[in-house]
Amino acid sequence: MQRGSSRARSGPHSVRTAMRRVRNAFAVGAIATALITATAPAASATTNSEVGVANNMYPALKDMKGYIATLKSFTPFTANAASQVGGFWNKPAIDTSTMRGITSGNLRQQLKSAGPYTTCNPSSSNNCVNGPLHIDAFLSADATNVDAVIPTSDGGTCTASGSVECNGDVDSRHLVAIGRLAIYSCNGSWAGSTKGDDPSNAGSPPLAFGADANGSGNGKAQSPRCDASPVSGGAPTTIPGVVSWLGTSGNRIAVADPASAPFGAASKQALVQNGFTWTDSGPGQNVFRGSACDSAGTACKVRLESGISQVRGAVTANAGGNTQLGLVAKSNVMNVSWTSSSLNGTTGNDPNTWTEVNPSAYSGYGAIEQYGVALNGGNAGAAAVWSDLFTNDWDFDSTIQGTLAAYGY
């Protein structure tokens, strides 16, 4: 997978070191109850801004929205309660919030093609629905999506042509989080009859959150309950254990599509690096997309979901009858706001069975790096403020780093 230009990727080691140095000063157990609710010194909110955030990182940013607003003198952010499809973001009657979760590649493509998310001229015919909507910052799931809005002349991959706007500021491009993988399965205490929709069905919402901003990925309210049965004998807790477990007939695992999702690329690397033979076409195929995996029966060992947020739903919905394991983002199962079952109205880690994967298991891929970038041409002065936040505050602010750690980064 292309992971950014050499110029744009300069200095990630020093950034990661700074992030870890800050995190080591805090106990994660206290973060969720103390740092998330911390407030910055009073400041005059003067800068209007709108921001798009990759779905897996959105819950953490949503919790920090008040802190970031006061820290950098932004007009207070409002957050959308659920992901919205395409131009819905740009229809004021549907969603007037200024901080939104979105499938990362979708937003990047909209920014490149002057779609409804990008700065545009309402009198022109460049697909501005009730526009323009000024996105001033983009926190992506990976470096590739950020590079796609930075001009090639600055080391990005965006080439202006026709209505395409390459408005990313290369100087603001910044490592904002390092994702973690976790092995996920259903716990017997939460086996139930939710009858969750298969997240790969066309009729199911293809987004991460369903009815809630921290949802399960299967279009249902966030719930720990599962259609699937617990893994017989207990779920494996290491990637070598997963590879061995996959050798049994009928056992399969759900992962994000490595062609478009960084967490999926890391998942593939983890399996292959530890001895799994990945065959996604031709004779002996054992990797299939969504419902094709169901039709393949025992031949399917790996079921590909469209994104990392859908993987948890594939397990809890028992997609195909026996997708017993998933490689999820740790951020999908930490600090979850529950909206159903006996956990309704509470916040805590997913009570189903999950174990963090040692990054050495996917060392051939490397760290799952997520990037942010400021976008020029939106609200006056906002890009400069976001650039300052990324480059001067992000790695060293204890509340920002503490909150990210509490959410699995």
C-alpha positions as a Python dict, from the first residue, in 0.01 Angstrom:
ca = {
    (1, 'M'): (0, 0, 0),
    (2, 'Q'): (127, 345, -87),
    (3, 'R'): (182, 525, 242),
    (4, 'G'): (289, 876, 144),
    (5, 'S'): (584, 1056, -9),
    (6, 'S'): (927, 1064, 149),
    (7, 'R'): (903, 1438, 202),
    (8, 'A'): (567, 1419, 372),
    (9, 'R'): (673, 1133, 598),
    (10, 'S'): (979, 1306, 742),
    (11, 'G'): (1031, 1279, 1114),
    (12, 'P'): (763, 1028, 1229),
    (13, 'H'): (1001, 868, 1480),
    (14, 'S'): (1044, 1191, 1678),
    (15, 'V'): (670, 1249, 1670),
    (16, 'R'): (590, 901, 1797),
    (17, 'T'): (853, 938, 2070),
    (18, 'A'): (691, 1263, 2184),
    (19, 'M'): (345, 1107, 2185),
    (20, 'R'): (463, 812, 2391),
    (21, 'R'): (655, 1035, 2634),
    (22, 'V'): (339, 1226, 2714),
    (23, 'R'): (127, 913, 2747),
    (24, 'N'): (366, 742, 2983),
    (25, 'A'): (300, 1014, 3237),
    (26, 'F'): (-64, 913, 3274),
    (27, 'A'): (-254, 609, 3397),
    (28, 'V'): (-514, 516, 3136),
    (29, 'G'): (-763, 418, 3403),
    (30, 'A'): (-781, 775, 3529),
    (31, 'I'): (-789, 933, 3185),
    (32, 'A'): (-1141, 835, 3090),
    (33, 'T'): (-1283, 987, 3407),
    (34, 'A'): (-1061, 1292, 3448),
    (35, 'L'): (-884, 1413, 3136),
    (36, 'I'): (-1178, 1385, 2898),
    (37, 'T'): (-1377, 1630, 3107),
    (38, 'A'): (-1086, 1869, 3161),
    (39, 'T'): (-1127, 2224, 3042),
    (40, 'A'): (-876, 2469, 2907),
    (41, 'P'): (-829, 2820, 3040),
    (42, 'A'): (-1109, 3051, 2934),
    (43, 'A'): (-1052, 3203, 2592),
    (44, 'S'): (-1247, 3413, 2347),
    (45, 'A'): (-1393, 3193, 2072),
    (46, 'T'): (-1335, 3384, 1751),
    (47, 'T'): (-1260, 3137, 1469),
    (48, 'N'): (-1536, 2947, 1292),
    (49, 'S'): (-1430, 2603, 1172),
    (50, 'E'): (-1560, 2271, 1042),
    (51, 'V'): (-1371, 1943, 1061),
    (52, 'G'): (-1408, 1594, 915),
    (53, 'V'): (-1273, 1300, 1116),
    (54, 'A'): (-1218, 936, 1017),
    (55, 'N'): (-1490, 724, 1175),
    (56, 'N'): (-1264, 519, 1402),
    (57, 'M'): (-1117, 835, 1558),
    (58, 'Y'): (-1438, 1035, 1574),
    (59, 'P'): (-1553, 933, 1925),
    (60, 'A'): (-1224, 1055, 2077),
    (61, 'L'): (-1237, 1387, 1891),
    (62, 'K'): (-1601, 1428, 1983),
    (63, 'D'): (-1508, 1402, 2349),
    (64, 'M'): (-1232, 1660, 2299),
    (65, 'K'): (-1432, 1909, 2096),
    (66, 'G'): (-1493, 2151, 2384),
    (67, 'Y'): (-1133, 2134, 2498),
    (68, 'I'): (-993, 2194, 2148),
    (69, 'A'): (-1234, 2483, 2094),
    (70, 'T'): (-1124, 2665, 2408),
    (71, 'L'): (-757, 2573, 2364),
    (72, 'K'): (-739, 2734, 2019),
    (73, 'S'): (-1018, 2995, 2037),
    (74, 'F'): (-1250, 2816, 1798),
    (75, 'T'): (-1620, 2883, 1796),
    (76, 'P'): (-1761, 2585, 1996),
    (77, 'F'): (-1796, 2273, 1783),
    (78, 'T'): (-2123, 2089, 1743),
    (79, 'A'): (-2098, 1717, 1664),
    (80, 'N'): (-2322, 1500, 1450),
    (81, 'A'): (-2497, 1219, 1637),
    (82, 'A'): (-2448, 970, 1357),
    (83, 'S'): (-2256, 934, 1035),
    (84, 'Q'): (-2426, 1082, 733),
    (85, 'V'): (-2408, 965, 374),
    (86, 'G'): (-2243, 1186, 114),
    (87, 'G'): (-2406, 1523, 54),
    (88, 'F'): (-2632, 1487, 356),
    (89, 'W'): (-2360, 1673, 542),
    (90, 'N'): (-2417, 1966, 319),
    (91, 'K'): (-2794, 1982, 364),
    (92, 'P'): (-2850, 2219, 658),
    (93, 'A'): (-3194, 2077, 732),
    (94, 'I'): (-3035, 1738, 798),
    (95, 'D'): (-2705, 1813, 969),
    (96, 'T'): (-2570, 2151, 1070),
    (97, 'S'): (-2294, 2017, 1295),
    (98, 'T'): (-1936, 2135, 1254),
    (99, 'M'): (-1751, 1818, 1358),
    (100, 'R'): (-1839, 1504, 1168),
    (101, 'G'): (-1733, 1142, 1146),
    (102, 'I'): (-1693, 1010, 793),
    (103, 'T'): (-1544, 720, 603),
    (104, 'S'): (-1196, 858, 548),
    (105, 'G'): (-1151, 770, 181),
    (106, 'N'): (-1498, 906, 100),
    (107, 'L'): (-1418, 1249, 240),
    (108, 'R'): (-1078, 1255, 73),
    (109, 'Q'): (-1238, 1182, -263),
    (110, 'Q'): (-1496, 1455, -210),
    (111, 'L'): (-1220, 1702, -129),
    (112, 'K'): (-1030, 1606, -443),
    (113, 'S'): (-1328, 1626, -676),
    (114, 'A'): (-1487, 1945, -544),
    (115, 'G'): (-1784, 1753, -410),
    (116, 'P'): (-2022, 1886, -145),
    (117, 'Y'): (-1760, 1885, 131),
    (118, 'T'): (-1510, 2110, -39),
    (119, 'T'): (-1485, 2485, -72),
    (120, 'C'): (-1668, 2579, -392),
    (121, 'N'): (-1847, 2849, -583),
    (122, 'P'): (-2225, 2802, -535),
    (123, 'S'): (-2292, 2967, -873),
    (124, 'S'): (-2090, 2701, -1056),
    (125, 'S'): (-2195, 2347, -1141),
    (126, 'N'): (-1936, 2160, -934),
    (127, 'N'): (-2179, 1960, -721),
    (128, 'C'): (-2215, 2200, -427),
    (129, 'V'): (-2542, 2091, -268),
    (130, 'N'): (-2672, 2384, -63),
    (131, 'G'): (-2302, 2469, -42),
    (132, 'P'): (-2041, 2553, 11),
    (133, 'L'): (-1950, 2363, 327),
    (134, 'H'): (-1606, 2470, 444),
    (135, 'I'): (-1399, 2183, 583),
    (136, 'D'): (-1092, 2336, 746),
    (137, 'A'): (-924, 2019, 875),
    (138, 'F'): (-924, 1652, 787),
    (139, 'L'): (-816, 1383, 1034),
    (140, 'S'): (-775, 1072, 822),
    (141, 'A'): (-734, 701, 882),
    (142, 'D'): (-397, 705, 708),
    (143, 'A'): (-133, 909, 530),
    (144, 'T'): (-254, 818, 180),
    (145, 'N'): (-585, 1002, 215),
    (146, 'V'): (-413, 1311, 351),
    (147, 'D'): (-153, 1309, 72),
    (148, 'A'): (-439, 1293, -178),
    (149, 'V'): (-547, 1650, -92),
    (150, 'I'): (-192, 1795, -89),
    (151, 'P'): (-57, 1926, -424),
    (152, 'T'): (205, 1714, -596),
    (153, 'S'): (432, 2018, -599),
    (154, 'D'): (436, 2000, -218),
    (155, 'G'): (502, 1627, -201),
    (156, 'G'): (140, 1511, -204),
    (157, 'T'): (-45, 1323, -475),
    (158, 'C'): (-319, 1572, -566),
    (159, 'T'): (-308, 1718, -917),
    (160, 'A'): (-543, 2011, -983),
    (161, 'S'): (-754, 1954, -1292),
    (162, 'G'): (-1085, 2114, -1376),
    (163, 'S'): (-1289, 2133, -1056),
    (164, 'V'): (-1035, 1943, -843),
    (165, 'E'): (-901, 2151, -554),
    (166, 'C'): (-569, 2054, -398),
    (167, 'N'): (-612, 2256, -81),
    (168, 'G'): (-416, 2058, 180),
    (169, 'D'): (-138, 2248, 359),
    (170, 'V'): (173, 2027, 356),
    (171, 'D'): (328, 2216, 649),
    (172, 'S'): (35, 2112, 868),
    (173, 'R'): (50, 1742, 774),
    (174, 'H'): (93, 1567, 1107),
    (175, 'L'): (87, 1224, 1268),
    (176, 'V'): (-214, 1247, 1502),
    (177, 'A'): (-253, 888, 1627),
    (178, 'I'): (-117, 536, 1605),
    (179, 'G'): (-387, 272, 1574),
    (180, 'R'): (-380, -68, 1744),
    (181, 'L'): (-527, -401, 1638),
    (182, 'A'): (-724, -633, 1867),
    (183, 'I'): (-851, -990, 1828),
    (184, 'Y'): (-1227, -977, 1892),
    (185, 'S'): (-1492, -1242, 1957),
    (186, 'C'): (-1825, -1285, 2134),
    (187, 'N'): (-1839, -1359, 2506),
    (188, 'G'): (-2091, -1618, 2627),
    (189, 'S'): (-2234, -1368, 2878),
    (190, 'W'): (-2357, -1152, 2590),
    (191, 'A'): (-2485, -1414, 2347),
    (192, 'G'): (-2840, -1314, 2260),
    (193, 'S'): (-3084, -1261, 1978),
    (194, 'T'): (-3013, -915, 1840),
    (195, 'K'): (-3043, -1045, 1483),
    (196, 'G'): (-2809, -773, 1364),
    (197, 'D'): (-2801, -705, 993),
    (198, 'D'): (-2506, -829, 795),
    (199, 'P'): (-2289, -514, 760),
    (200, 'S'): (-2203, -611, 403),
    (201, 'N'): (-2566, -619, 288),
    (202, 'A'): (-2653, -336, 53),
    (203, 'G'): (-2964, -265, 256),
    (204, 'S'): (-2768, -206, 574),
    (205, 'P'): (-2607, 131, 649),
    (206, 'P'): (-2253, 108, 509),
    (207, 'L'): (-2121, 341, 779),
    (208, 'A'): (-1959, 281, 1112),
    (209, 'F'): (-2201, 404, 1368),
    (210, 'G'): (-2558, 305, 1292),
    (211, 'A'): (-2787, 496, 1526),
    (212, 'D'): (-2513, 619, 1758),
    (213, 'A'): (-2179, 789, 1718),
    (214, 'N'): (-2007, 490, 1881),
    (215, 'G'): (-2219, 222, 1711),
    (216, 'S'): (-2144, -136, 1631),
    (217, 'G'): (-2104, -113, 1255),
    (218, 'N'): (-2407, -327, 1169),
    (219, 'G'): (-2661, -47, 1152),
    (220, 'K'): (-2794, -126, 1500),
    (221, 'A'): (-2765, 67, 1823),
    (222, 'Q'): (-2441, -8, 2004),
    (223, 'S'): (-2488, -331, 2199),
    (224, 'P'): (-2252, -594, 2342),
    (225, 'R'): (-2497, -871, 2254),
    (226, 'C'): (-2405, -1125, 1988),
    (227, 'D'): (-2580, -1361, 1751),
    (228, 'A'): (-2258, -1561, 1738),
    (229, 'S'): (-2162, -1826, 1990),
    (230, 'P'): (-1837, -1801, 2188),
    (231, 'V'): (-1532, -1962, 2031),
    (232, 'S'): (-1515, -2322, 2150),
    (233, 'G'): (-1225, -2365, 2392),
    (234, 'G'): (-1167, -1990, 2408),
    (235, 'A'): (-1057, -1741, 2144),
    (236, 'P'): (-688, -1731, 2048),
    (237, 'T'): (-499, -1441, 2204),
    (238, 'T'): (-206, -1415, 1963),
    (239, 'I'): (-180, -1393, 1584),
    (240, 'P'): (11, -1724, 1560),
    (241, 'G'): (-277, -1871, 1761),
    (242, 'V'): (-526, -1719, 1517),
    (243, 'V'): (-341, -1866, 1218),
    (244, 'S'): (-341, -2208, 1383),
    (245, 'W'): (-712, -2173, 1469),
    (246, 'L'): (-793, -2088, 1107),
    (247, 'G'): (-657, -2428, 1008),
    (248, 'T'): (-969, -2594, 1149),
    (249, 'S'): (-1253, -2644, 901),
    (250, 'G'): (-1531, -2389, 939),
    (251, 'N'): (-1325, -2134, 1131),
    (252, 'R'): (-1302, -1789, 974),
    (253, 'I'): (-1206, -1435, 1063),
    (254, 'A'): (-1333, -1091, 953),
    (255, 'V'): (-1085, -816, 862),
    (256, 'A'): (-1108, -480, 688),
    (257, 'D'): (-1030, -468, 317),
    (258, 'P'): (-652, -419, 296),
    (259, 'A'): (-687, -246, -42),
    (260, 'S'): (-854, 57, 117),
    (261, 'A'): (-819, 35, 495),
    (262, 'P'): (-487, 72, 679),
    (263, 'F'): (-613, -148, 963),
    (264, 'G'): (-698, -409, 701),
    (265, 'A'): (-352, -388, 545),
    (266, 'A'): (-197, -437, 889),
    (267, 'S'): (-435, -729, 955),
    (268, 'K'): (-335, -899, 631),
    (269, 'Q'): (31, -848, 712),
    (270, 'A'): (-18, -996, 1060),
    (271, 'L'): (-179, -1312, 920),
    (272, 'V'): (67, -1360, 634),
    (273, 'Q'): (369, -1274, 847),
    (274, 'N'): (268, -1549, 1089),
    (275, 'G'): (217, -1826, 837),
    (276, 'F'): (-128, -1784, 681),
    (277, 'T'): (-152, -1835, 304),
    (278, 'W'): (-364, -1547, 171),
    (279, 'T'): (-530, -1639, -162),
    (280, 'D'): (-790, -1392, -288),
    (281, 'S'): (-845, -1527, -640),
    (282, 'G'): (-818, -1839, -851),
    (283, 'P'): (-791, -2201, -737),
    (284, 'G'): (-767, -2245, -365),
    (285, 'Q'): (-916, -1901, -293),
    (286, 'N'): (-973, -1857, 80),
    (287, 'V'): (-1034, -1481, 106),
    (288, 'F'): (-1373, -1340, -2),
    (289, 'R'): (-1562, -1013, 23),
    (290, 'G'): (-1873, -998, 242),
    (291, 'S'): (-2159, -1220, 131),
    (292, 'A'): (-1933, -1398, -120),
    (293, 'C'): (-1762, -1544, 185),
    (294, 'D'): (-2097, -1677, 306),
    (295, 'S'): (-2160, -1847, -27),
    (296, 'A'): (-1812, -1998, -30),
    (297, 'G'): (-1884, -2197, 285),
    (298, 'T'): (-1584, -2366, 445),
    (299, 'A'): (-1357, -2247, 162),
    (300, 'C'): (-1374, -1897, 308),
    (301, 'K'): (-1124, -1838, 584),
    (302, 'V'): (-1106, -1455, 571),
    (303, 'R'): (-1412, -1236, 519),
    (304, 'L'): (-1330, -884, 394),
    (305, 'E'): (-1538, -594, 525),
    (306, 'S'): (-1545, -249, 363),
    (307, 'G'): (-1379, -82, 663),
    (308, 'I'): (-1249, -143, 1012),
    (309, 'S'): (-1569, -24, 1178),
    (310, 'Q'): (-1768, -298, 1003),
    (311, 'V'): (-1553, -583, 1135),
    (312, 'R'): (-1701, -583, 1485),
    (313, 'G'): (-2049, -595, 1330),
    (314, 'A'): (-1952, -897, 1119),
    (315, 'V'): (-1871, -1087, 1437),
    (316, 'T'): (-2163, -975, 1654),
    (317, 'A'): (-2410, -1025, 1366),
    (318, 'N'): (-2260, -1371, 1308),
    (319, 'A'): (-2226, -1296, 938),
    (320, 'G'): (-2261, -1610, 731),
    (321, 'G'): (-2331, -1811, 1045),
    (322, 'N'): (-1975, -1852, 1164),
    (323, 'T'): (-1751, -1545, 1147),
    (324, 'Q'): (-1631, -1610, 1499),
    (325, 'L'): (-1327, -1380, 1510),
    (326, 'G'): (-1244, -1031, 1388),
    (327, 'L'): (-932, -817, 1379),
    (328, 'V'): (-1075, -484, 1494),
    (329, 'A'): (-928, -147, 1580),
    (330, 'K'): (-867, -123, 1953),
    (331, 'S'): (-1040, 215, 1929),
    (332, 'N'): (-1360, 34, 1824),
    (333, 'V'): (-1383, -149, 2156),
    (334, 'M'): (-1251, 101, 2412),
    (335, 'N'): (-1451, 372, 2589),
    (336, 'V'): (-1775, 281, 2413),
    (337, 'S'): (-2102, 463, 2484),
    (338, 'W'): (-2366, 188, 2509),
    (339, 'T'): (-2719, 252, 2382),
    (340, 'S'): (-2893, -78, 2448),
    (341, 'S'): (-2896, -388, 2673),
    (342, 'S'): (-2819, -370, 3044),
    (343, 'L'): (-2527, -136, 2966),
    (344, 'N'): (-2759, 127, 2815),
    (345, 'G'): (-2648, 478, 2916),
    (346, 'T'): (-2304, 374, 3036),
    (347, 'T'): (-1955, 418, 2893),
    (348, 'G'): (-1687, 152, 2912),
    (349, 'N'): (-1481, -99, 2722),
    (350, 'D'): (-1654, -368, 2516),
    (351, 'P'): (-1732, -658, 2753),
    (352, 'N'): (-1694, -918, 2481),
    (353, 'T'): (-1363, -1100, 2444),
    (354, 'W'): (-1077, -901, 2294),
    (355, 'T'): (-699, -896, 2320),
    (356, 'E'): (-462, -630, 2187),
    (357, 'V'): (-226, -754, 1917),
    (358, 'N'): (145, -701, 1973),
    (359, 'P'): (262, -465, 1693),
    (360, 'S'): (555, -698, 1630),
    (361, 'A'): (301, -935, 1472),
    (362, 'Y'): (264, -693, 1180),
    (363, 'S'): (612, -539, 1185),
    (364, 'G'): (638, -581, 810),
    (365, 'Y'): (360, -325, 774),
    (366, 'G'): (477, -94, 1051),
    (367, 'A'): (284, 137, 1279),
    (368, 'I'): (-79, 208, 1183),
    (369, 'E'): (-27, 581, 1145),
    (370, 'Q'): (-318, 825, 1120),
    (371, 'Y'): (-263, 1176, 991),
    (372, 'G'): (-427, 1516, 1002),
    (373, 'V'): (-401, 1811, 765),
    (374, 'A'): (-533, 2167, 754),
    (375, 'L'): (-723, 2273, 442),
    (376, 'N'): (-698, 2620, 290),
    (377, 'G'): (-986, 2816, 142),
    (378, 'G'): (-1249, 2747, 407),
    (379, 'N'): (-1337, 2961, 708),
    (380, 'A'): (-1116, 3265, 750),
    (381, 'G'): (-807, 3191, 957),
    (382, 'A'): (-917, 2837, 1048),
    (383, 'A'): (-648, 2652, 852),
    (384, 'A'): (-375, 2846, 1030),
    (385, 'V'): (-523, 2760, 1370),
    (386, 'W'): (-548, 2390, 1286),
    (387, 'S'): (-191, 2394, 1158),
    (388, 'D'): (-78, 2550, 1486),
    (389, 'L'): (-274, 2290, 1685),
    (390, 'F'): (-119, 2000, 1495),
    (391, 'T'): (239, 2126, 1495),
    (392, 'N'): (267, 2298, 1835),
    (393, 'D'): (13, 2142, 2068),
    (394, 'W'): (-98, 1797, 1960),
    (395, 'D'): (198, 1585, 2074),
    (396, 'F'): (259, 1767, 2402),
    (397, 'D'): (-87, 1848, 2536),
    (398, 'S'): (-168, 1605, 2818),
    (399, 'T'): (-545, 1617, 2767),
    (400, 'I'): (-524, 1543, 2395),
    (401, 'Q'): (-274, 1261, 2439),
    (402, 'G'): (-452, 1123, 2744),
    (403, 'T'): (-788, 1112, 2570),
    (404, 'L'): (-639, 937, 2267),
    (405, 'A'): (-485, 674, 2497),
    (406, 'A'): (-820, 622, 2669),
    (407, 'Y'): (-972, 550, 2328),
    (408, 'G'): (-721, 285, 2228),
    (409, 'Y'): (-446, 481, 2051),
}
